[in-house]
Amino acid sequence: MGAVLGLCSAAQMACCCTSAACSLCCSACPSCANSTSTRLMYTLMLLLVMVAACVTLAPGLHEQMKKVPFCENSTGIVPGNFKVDCDQAVGYLAVYRICFAACLFFVLMALIMIGVKSSKDPRAGIQNGFWGIKYLVVIGGIIGAFFIPEGQFASTWMVFGMIGGFCFIIIQLILIIDFAHSWAEKWVSNYEESQSRGWYSALLLAMLSCYALTLTGIVLLYVYYTKPDGCDLSKFFISFNLILVVIASAISILPSVQEHQPRSGLLQSAVVSLYVMYLTWSALSNSAGECNASISATNESSFDKQSIIGLVIWVCSVLYSCVRTASSSSKITMSEHILAKEGAGEGDGGEAGRDETKVFDNEADDVAYSWTFFHVVFALASLYIMMTLTNWYNPSSQLSKENVASMWIKITSSWLCVGLYVWTLVAPAVFPDRDFS
């Protein structure tokens, strides 16, 4: 399914061309809804922005730039006095500039799309087309961002990044909890329908694996982020979150919860527990000096394990939000406000439209998702990329990983994650008259 949906965006990009080769490519691609292909195209754009930002953090790139003749402090020789400060093109400050341009692009798109109700709106062409121009706008914005004087740019944009990153984490929490519920409900349904021991074994193995990883993470956090005679705050965070995930797991199997949600169980709790431990680890990575095992003696900008895992989770969340529909999600997680609605409008979105084109219009009567909110989410996602790649601290500093504000943002996110998950468990029992199906 993922490969088919991926071809939708490829078809939309290829069909921007007019050559026979592009036409042949389009004819080979499967048909899909315009709302899906558009979201995938914007996702591709954001992924390319992430790759560009990652390139600026490549190990050894700073030294390689010294070999470029027109760079300042270069070992090469170039005629004339033309010199460029190539240090601006690498490191954490470069990530800030790249993500700054991407964020502004999505904010501009969000403003343009305010009030759009269907694809009949003249602005629909801007949303669903002109991909070549939009990619050029983003590239031009990135190039222009490198001419912004450093000054207070980094420290000011970092504040926006922390706020936006926190907001995206909340959205990511909703998607992860929706995924946990959907995954468990699907596998439990398959087991109930087939009574196959294979599905039962798969459920048990997935649940035990997640809990095993969670327990391993807790042990490693105690080993690397605490000391016997100190680090009391780190000990509190780890112990408190351990208690929270145990309580959440116990609530998930209470008789009153099982009565209203028969398919609720330990698999969802295991997935949430694992993510909470990741957030705890991420928070402790920004904790103070002697208690922070991730502080390195080197000052070179580079990737670490926490950043890589964070980006993998981010990519999965964004792709999940693109291919998941609100009708197949759980209302109790509130994810229907983020995901697209299923179904096609009349006219261009009907069967005739599907036969005539590979990317058919399913929004002729009503948009499948809020176009403005979608771009707001992607603007927040670009800020989350920026903060994740720079480990949530000021690029103008001496690269110290101590950042009390980001530590509290992440640990608060872990508490919100448990709270939201527990709410999805108890809400049907607390409000029996409401439909949470």
C-alpha positions in Angstrom: 0.0 0.0 0.0 2.8 2.4 0.9 4.5 1.7 -2.5 1.3 2.5 -4.3 0.8 5.7 -2.5 4.4 6.6 -3.0 3.8 6.3 -6.8 1.0 8.8 -6.5 3.4 11.6 -5.7 5.8 10.3 -8.3 3.0 10.4 -10.9 2.1 14.0 -9.9 5.7 15.1 -10.2 6.3 13.3 -13.5 3.1 14.6 -15.0 4.5 18.1 -14.7 6.6 17.2 -17.7 5.3 17.1 -21.3 7.7 14.6 -22.8 6.7 11.1 -24.0 8.8 9.6 -21.3 6.9 11.4 -18.6 3.6 10.4 -20.2 4.6 6.8 -20.2 5.6 7.1 -16.6 2.2 8.6 -15.7 0.3 5.8 -17.5 2.2 3.2 -15.5 1.3 4.7 -12.1 -1.8 3.7 -10.2 -4.6 6.1 -9.7 -5.1 7.9 -6.4 -6.9 10.7 -4.8 -5.7 14.3 -5.4 -5.8 14.9 -1.7 -3.4 12.0 -1.0 -1.0 12.8 -3.8 -0.8 16.5 -2.8 0.0 15.6 0.8 2.7 13.2 -0.3 4.3 15.8 -2.6 4.5 18.2 0.4 6.0 15.4 2.5 8.6 14.8 -0.2 9.4 18.5 -0.1 9.9 18.4 3.6 12.0 15.3 3.4 14.3 16.9 0.9 14.6 19.9 3.2 15.5 17.5 6.0 18.2 15.8 3.8 19.6 19.2 2.9 19.8 20.1 6.6 21.5 16.8 7.3 24.1 17.4 4.7 25.3 20.5 6.4 26.0 18.4 9.5 28.0 15.8 7.7 31.2 14.9 9.6 34.3 16.5 8.1 32.4 18.8 5.8 33.8 21.9 7.6 37.3 20.7 6.8 36.4 19.9 3.2 35.1 23.4 2.7 38.5 24.8 3.4 39.7 23.2 0.1 37.1 25.3 -1.9 39.1 28.1 -3.5 36.6 30.9 -3.0 36.1 30.2 0.7 37.7 32.3 3.4 40.7 30.5 5.1 40.8 28.3 2.0 44.0 26.5 1.1 43.2 27.0 -2.6 43.9 29.9 -4.8 41.3 31.9 -6.7 42.0 34.9 -9.0 40.9 38.2 -7.5 39.6 39.0 -4.1 36.3 37.1 -4.2 35.9 35.3 -0.9 32.8 33.8 0.8 32.4 32.8 4.4 31.7 29.1 3.8 31.4 28.5 7.6 27.8 29.8 7.2 27.0 26.9 5.0 27.8 24.2 7.5 26.8 23.4 11.1 23.8 24.1 13.3 23.4 27.7 12.1 23.0 26.4 8.5 20.2 24.0 9.7 18.5 27.0 11.3 18.6 28.9 8.0 17.3 26.0 5.9 14.4 25.3 8.2 13.7 29.0 8.5 13.0 29.2 4.8 10.9 26.0 4.8 8.9 27.2 7.7 8.1 30.5 6.1 7.0 28.8 2.9 4.5 26.6 4.7 3.3 29.6 6.8 2.8 31.6 3.5 0.8 28.6 2.0 -1.3 28.4 5.2 -2.2 32.1 4.9 -3.0 31.7 1.2 -5.3 28.7 1.8 -7.5 30.3 4.5 -11.1 29.7 3.8 -10.8 27.2 0.9 -13.8 24.9 0.9 -13.4 22.8 -2.2 -11.1 22.2 -5.2 -13.3 24.6 -7.2 -11.7 27.5 -5.4 -9.2 29.3 -7.7 -6.5 28.8 -5.0 -6.8 25.0 -5.5 -4.4 25.2 -8.3 -1.7 26.7 -6.0 -2.3 23.9 -3.5 -2.4 21.0 -5.9 -0.1 22.2 -8.7 2.8 24.4 -9.8 5.2 22.0 -8.1 8.2 23.1 -10.1 7.6 26.7 -9.1 7.0 25.8 -5.5 10.2 23.8 -5.2 12.1 26.7 -6.8 10.6 29.1 -4.3 11.8 26.9 -1.4 15.3 26.6 -3.0 15.4 30.4 -3.5 14.2 31.0 0.1 17.0 28.7 1.4 19.6 30.5 -0.6 18.3 33.9 0.6 18.3 32.7 4.2 22.0 32.4 4.1 22.3 36.1 3.6 20.5 37.0 6.8 23.0 38.6 9.2 23.7 36.3 12.2 23.2 38.9 14.9 20.3 37.8 17.1 18.9 35.5 14.4 19.9 32.2 16.0 18.8 33.0 19.6 15.5 34.6 18.4 14.6 31.8 15.9 15.5 29.2 18.6 12.6 30.5 20.7 10.2 30.0 17.8 11.8 26.6 17.2 11.2 25.4 20.8 7.6 26.6 20.8 6.9 25.1 17.3 8.8 21.9 18.1 6.7 21.4 21.3 3.5 22.0 19.4 4.5 19.4 16.8 5.4 16.9 19.6 1.8 17.2 20.8 0.5 16.4 17.3 3.0 13.6 17.1 1.7 12.2 20.4 -1.9 12.1 19.0 -0.7 10.3 15.9 1.4 7.7 17.8 -1.5 6.9 20.2 -3.8 6.6 17.3 -1.3 4.2 15.6 -1.1 2.2 18.8 -4.9 1.9 19.1 -5.3 1.1 15.4 -2.5 -1.5 15.4 -3.8 -3.3 18.4 -7.5 -3.2 17.2 -6.5 -4.6 13.8 -4.5 -7.5 15.1 -7.1 -8.3 17.8 -9.8 -8.2 15.2 -7.8 -10.6 12.9 -7.3 -13.0 15.8 -11.0 -12.9 16.8 -12.1 -13.6 13.2 -9.6 -16.3 12.4 -8.8 -17.7 15.9 -5.3 -18.2 14.5 -2.5 -18.9 16.9 -0.3 -16.9 14.6 -2.1 -13.6 15.3 -2.1 -14.4 19.0 1.6 -15.1 18.9 2.2 -11.9 16.9 0.3 -9.8 19.5 2.1 -11.4 22.4 5.5 -11.0 20.7 5.0 -7.4 19.8 3.8 -6.5 23.3 6.7 -8.3 25.0 9.2 -6.8 22.6 8.0 -3.2 23.4 8.0 -3.8 27.1 11.5 -5.4 26.9 12.8 -2.4 25.1 11.1 -0.1 27.6 12.7 -1.9 30.5 16.1 -1.9 28.8 15.8 1.8 28.3 14.9 2.4 31.9 18.0 0.4 33.1 20.3 2.3 30.6 18.9 5.7 31.7 19.7 4.8 35.3 23.2 3.7 34.4 24.2 6.6 32.1 22.2 9.5 33.4 22.4 9.1 37.2 25.0 8.8 39.9 24.7 7.3 43.4 25.5 10.5 45.1 23.7 13.0 42.9 21.5 13.6 39.8 18.3 13.7 41.9 16.3 15.4 39.2 17.3 12.8 36.6 16.4 10.0 39.1 13.0 11.7 39.6 12.2 11.9 35.9 13.1 8.3 35.3 11.3 6.9 38.4 8.2 9.1 37.9 7.8 8.1 34.3 8.3 4.5 35.2 5.5 4.8 37.7 3.3 6.5 35.1 3.7 3.8 32.5 3.0 1.1 35.1 -0.2 2.9 36.1 -1.2 3.4 32.5 -0.6 -0.3 31.7 -2.7 -1.3 34.8 -5.6 1.0 33.7 -5.6 -0.5 30.2 -6.7 -4.0 31.6 -9.2 -2.8 34.3 -12.6 -4.5 33.9 -14.4 -1.2 33.5 -12.1 -0.2 30.7 -12.4 -3.6 29.0 -16.2 -3.4 29.2 -16.3 -0.2 27.1 -13.2 -1.1 25.0 -12.9 -4.8 24.6 -9.9 -4.5 22.3 -7.9 -2.3 24.6 -4.9 -4.0 26.1 -1.3 -4.1 26.9 0.0 -3.7 23.3 -1.2 -0.1 23.2 0.3 0.5 26.6 3.6 -1.1 25.5 3.9 1.2 22.5 3.1 4.3 24.6 5.5 3.2 27.3 8.3 2.8 24.8 7.7 6.2 23.3 7.6 7.8 26.8 11.0 6.3 27.6 12.3 7.8 24.4 11.0 11.2 25.4 12.6 10.7 28.8 16.0 9.9 27.2 15.7 12.9 24.9 14.9 15.2 27.9 17.9 13.8 29.9 20.1 14.5 26.8 19.6 18.2 27.5 20.1 17.9 31.3 22.9 19.5 33.3 26.6 18.7 33.1 27.8 15.8 35.1 24.5 13.9 34.8 24.4 14.1 31.0 26.2 11.1 29.5 25.6 12.4 25.9 27.8 15.5 26.4 30.9 15.0 24.1 34.3 16.6 24.4 34.2 17.5 20.7 32.7 20.8 19.5 32.0 19.5 16.0 28.4 19.5 14.9 27.3 15.9 14.2 24.5 13.5 14.5 23.8 11.4 17.6 21.6 8.4 18.3 18.9 10.5 19.9 18.6 12.8 16.8 18.5 9.9 14.4 15.7 8.1 16.3 13.8 11.4 16.6 14.0 11.9 12.8 12.9 8.3 12.1 9.8 8.8 14.4 9.2 12.1 12.7 9.3 10.6 9.2 6.9 7.8 10.3 4.5 10.3 11.9 4.4 12.5 8.8 3.9 9.6 6.4 1.3 8.1 8.7 -0.7 11.4 8.7 -0.6 11.4 4.9 -1.9 7.9 4.2 -4.2 7.5 7.2 -7.8 8.6 6.9 -10.0 10.1 9.7 -12.7 7.5 9.1 -10.4 4.6 10.0 -9.0 6.4 13.0 -10.2 6.4 16.6 -12.4 9.5 17.5 -11.2 9.3 21.0 -7.6 10.2 20.1 -8.9 13.4 18.3 -6.8 12.4 15.3 -9.7 13.1 12.9 -8.8 16.8 13.2 -5.4 16.0 11.7 -6.1 13.2 9.2 -7.9 13.5 5.9 -11.5 12.4 5.4 -12.1 9.4 3.1 -14.2 9.5 0.0 -14.5 11.4 -3.3 -16.6 14.3 -4.3 -18.9 14.3 -7.3 -17.8 15.4 -10.7 -14.1 15.1 -11.2 -13.8 12.7 -8.3 -16.2 10.2 -9.7 -15.5 7.0 -11.5 -15.2 8.8 -14.9 -12.6 11.1 -13.4 -10.6 8.1 -12.2 -10.6 6.6 -15.6 -9.4 9.7 -17.3 -6.5 10.6 -15.0 -4.2 8.8 -12.6 -4.6 11.5 -10.0 -8.3 12.2 -9.7 -10.0 15.1 -7.8 -11.9 13.9 -4.7 -12.4 17.4 -3.3 -14.8 18.9 -5.8 -17.6 19.2 -3.2 -15.6 19.5 0.0 -11.9 19.4 1.0 -10.7 16.2 2.5 -8.6 18.0 5.1 -8.1 21.6 6.2 -5.5 22.9 3.8 -4.5 25.8 6.1 -4.1 23.5 9.2 -2.1 21.0 7.1 0.5 23.7 6.2 0.5 24.9 9.8 1.4 21.4 10.9 4.2 21.2 8.3 5.5 24.6 9.4 5.7 23.1 12.9 7.3 20.0 11.5 10.1 22.0 9.9 10.7 23.6 13.3 10.8 20.2 14.9 13.4 19.0 12.3 15.5 22.1 13.1 15.4 21.5 16.9 16.0 17.8 16.6 19.0 18.1 14.3 20.5 20.8 16.5 19.8 18.9 19.7 17.5 21.6 20.9 20.2 24.2 21.8 21.5 27.5 20.5 23.8 27.0 17.5 25.7 30.2 18.5 26.7 28.7 21.8 29.8 26.6 22.5 27.7 23.5 21.5 26.9 22.7 25.2 24.0 20.2 25.3 22.7 21.7 28.5 19.3 23.3 27.7 17.0 23.4 30.7 14.1 24.8 28.7 14.2 22.0 26.1 14.6 19.4 28.9 11.4 20.5 30.5 9.6 20.7 27.1 10.4 17.1 26.4 9.7 15.8 29.9 6.4 17.6 29.9 5.6 16.0 26.6 6.2 12.6 28.1 3.6 13.4 30.8 1.2 14.7 28.3 1.6 11.4 26.3 0.7 9.3 29.3 -2.2 11.6 30.2 -3.6 11.6 26.7 -3.3 7.8 26.5 -5.0 7.3 29.8 -7.8 9.6 28.7 -8.4 7.5 25.6 -8.9 4.5 28.0 -11.2 6.1 30.6 -13.2 8.5 28.5 -15.8 5.9 27.3 -16.4 4.9 30.8 -16.6 8.4 32.1 -18.9 9.5 29.3 -20.9 6.4 28.3 -23.5 8.4 26.3 -20.9 9.8 23.8 -19.8 7.9 20.7 -16.1 7.2 20.7 -16.1 4.5 18.1 
